[in-house]
Amino acid sequence: MEESHVFPPIPAMCQILKKRDLRPHTLVSSAAMEDLSEIDCSNPNCVVIGDATTELSYENLNRAFQMLIAMENPILFSLGKGKYYKDAGELCLDVGCYMKALEYACDIQAEVVGKPSSNFFNAALEDMGVEASETVMIGDDIVNDVGGAQACGMRGVLVRTGKFRPQDEQHSQVTPDGIVDNLAQAVKFIIESKN
């Protein structure tokens, strides 16, 4: 797999910031900061929060809160809406939890640029040059991967790896088009369902 085959939310975020002439206060990982290197971050007029792991301390989250609450028209962007992810075999809080805390504290609604945003999925489809009806999303997140894809007209296959939990198979709002144990089974499922 080549780097060009990966479609992260940061390029879309950069486009939005440039188009709307926004200068963010960022709470993202150091790797993400490299991708934001061409963005003017002086005198911030919005906040961008993402997968910051070690940077998501109380102090840094409180600083983002202070920036937002001081703005006349606060704008909060989140590079995703996930509740949790799996790292080193353990479930960990994801950016969506911190986004919700800032929304609550500042009485604002975040603009989600990553999954499950339809803008994100549609941008990926456009980048690949395919229609939603021709596309299958395979993911371990029942809401953000499968549900987000289905809301855009794609099929969504849940894979029992990563952060998958057995209760995901009986989710109250999202019914996957298929449930498989691994990527190889997902490919077989897709091929067989075409016939």
C-alpha positions in Angstrom: 0.0 0.0 0.0 1.3 3.4 -0.9 0.9 6.6 1.1 -1.2 8.1 -1.7 -3.8 5.4 -1.1 -4.5 6.7 2.4 -7.1 9.4 2.7 -6.7 11.1 6.1 -8.8 14.1 7.3 -5.8 16.6 7.5 -5.6 17.5 3.8 -9.4 18.3 3.8 -8.9 20.3 7.0 -6.1 22.3 5.4 -8.4 23.1 2.4 -11.2 24.3 4.7 -8.9 26.5 6.7 -7.4 28.1 3.6 -10.8 28.6 1.9 -12.3 30.2 5.0 -9.2 32.2 5.9 -9.0 30.6 9.4 -6.0 30.4 11.6 -6.2 27.5 14.1 -5.1 26.9 17.6 -4.2 23.2 17.2 -4.5 20.3 19.6 -3.2 17.5 17.3 -0.3 15.1 17.3 3.2 16.3 16.3 2.9 14.2 13.1 -0.3 16.0 12.2 1.5 19.4 12.8 3.9 18.5 10.0 0.9 18.2 7.6 -0.4 21.6 8.8 3.0 23.3 8.3 1.6 25.6 5.5 -1.2 26.8 7.6 -0.9 30.2 9.4 -1.5 29.5 13.1 -0.8 33.0 14.4 -3.6 34.9 16.2 -6.0 31.9 16.1 -9.7 32.4 15.2 -10.6 28.7 15.5 -9.6 25.5 17.2 -8.7 22.2 15.5 -8.6 19.1 17.7 -7.5 15.6 16.5 -5.7 12.4 17.5 -3.3 14.0 19.9 -2.9 11.1 22.4 -0.2 12.4 24.7 -0.9 16.0 23.9 -4.5 15.6 25.1 -3.8 16.7 28.7 -6.1 18.6 30.9 -3.8 21.6 30.5 -3.9 21.5 26.7 -7.6 20.8 26.6 -8.2 23.7 29.0 -6.1 26.0 26.8 -8.3 25.0 23.8 -11.4 25.8 25.9 -9.9 29.2 26.9 -9.2 30.0 23.2 -12.8 29.1 22.2 -14.6 30.8 25.0 -12.7 34.1 24.3 -13.7 34.1 20.6 -16.7 36.2 19.5 -17.7 33.5 17.1 -16.0 30.3 18.3 -15.3 27.6 15.6 -14.3 24.1 16.7 -13.1 21.5 14.1 -12.6 17.9 15.0 -10.6 15.5 12.9 -13.0 12.7 13.8 -15.8 11.7 16.1 -14.6 8.4 17.4 -15.4 7.4 21.0 -12.4 5.1 21.4 -9.7 3.2 19.5 -7.5 0.3 20.3 -3.8 0.8 21.0 -1.3 -1.9 22.2 -4.3 -4.2 22.9 -6.2 -1.7 25.1 -9.2 0.5 24.3 -8.3 4.3 24.6 -10.5 7.4 24.6 -10.6 8.9 21.1 -11.0 12.5 19.9 -14.8 12.5 20.0 -14.8 12.5 23.8 -12.7 15.6 24.0 -14.6 17.2 21.2 -17.9 16.7 23.2 -16.3 18.2 26.3 -15.4 21.4 24.4 -18.8 21.5 22.7 -20.5 21.2 26.1 -18.2 23.8 27.9 -18.5 26.4 25.1 -22.1 25.8 24.0 -21.0 25.2 20.4 -21.3 22.5 17.8 -18.1 21.1 16.3 -17.6 20.7 12.6 -16.4 17.1 12.1 -13.9 16.9 9.2 -13.0 13.1 9.5 -15.2 10.1 9.9 -18.2 9.8 10.1 -18.7 13.1 8.3 -20.4 12.7 4.9 -18.1 15.5 3.6 -15.1 13.3 4.5 -16.5 10.1 2.8 -17.6 12.1 -0.3 -14.1 13.7 -0.6 -12.5 10.2 -0.5 -14.9 9.0 -3.2 -14.1 12.0 -5.3 -10.4 11.4 -4.8 -10.7 7.8 -5.9 -13.0 8.7 -8.8 -15.7 6.2 -7.8 -19.4 6.3 -7.0 -20.7 5.5 -3.5 -22.8 2.6 -4.9 -19.5 1.1 -6.3 -17.7 1.3 -2.9 -17.5 -0.8 0.2 -16.1 0.5 3.5 -14.5 -2.2 5.7 -13.9 -1.1 9.2 -13.9 -2.0 12.9 -16.0 0.9 14.1 -19.7 0.2 13.7 -20.8 3.9 13.9 -17.9 5.9 12.3 -16.8 3.4 9.7 -19.8 1.4 8.8 -22.6 3.9 9.7 -20.7 6.8 8.2 -20.2 5.0 4.9 -23.8 3.8 4.7 -25.1 7.3 5.3 -23.2 8.3 2.1 -24.6 5.4 0.0 -21.7 3.0 0.4 -22.0 -0.5 1.7 -20.4 -1.0 5.1 -18.7 -4.3 6.3 -17.8 -4.7 10.0 -14.6 -6.6 10.6 -14.1 -8.4 14.0 -10.6 -7.0 14.5 -9.2 -3.9 16.1 -11.6 -2.2 18.4 -14.5 -4.4 17.4 -16.6 -5.6 20.4 -19.3 -8.4 20.2 -22.1 -6.0 21.1 -21.3 -4.1 17.8 -23.1 -6.9 15.9 -26.4 -5.9 17.5 -26.0 -2.1 17.4 -29.3 -0.2 17.9 -28.8 2.2 14.9 -26.4 0.7 12.5 -26.8 -2.7 10.7 -23.7 -3.6 8.7 -24.1 -5.1 5.2 -21.8 -7.9 6.3 -19.8 -9.0 9.3 -16.5 -10.8 8.8 -13.6 -12.0 10.9 -10.7 -10.5 8.9 -9.8 -8.6 5.7 -9.5 -11.8 3.7 -13.1 -12.7 4.6 -14.2 -9.2 3.7 -12.7 -9.5 0.2 -14.4 -12.9 -0.2 -17.7 -11.5 1.0 -17.5 -8.6 -1.4 -16.7 -10.8 -4.4 -19.5 -13.3 -3.5 -22.1 -10.6 -3.0 -21.4 -9.2 -6.5 -22.7 -12.4 -8.0 
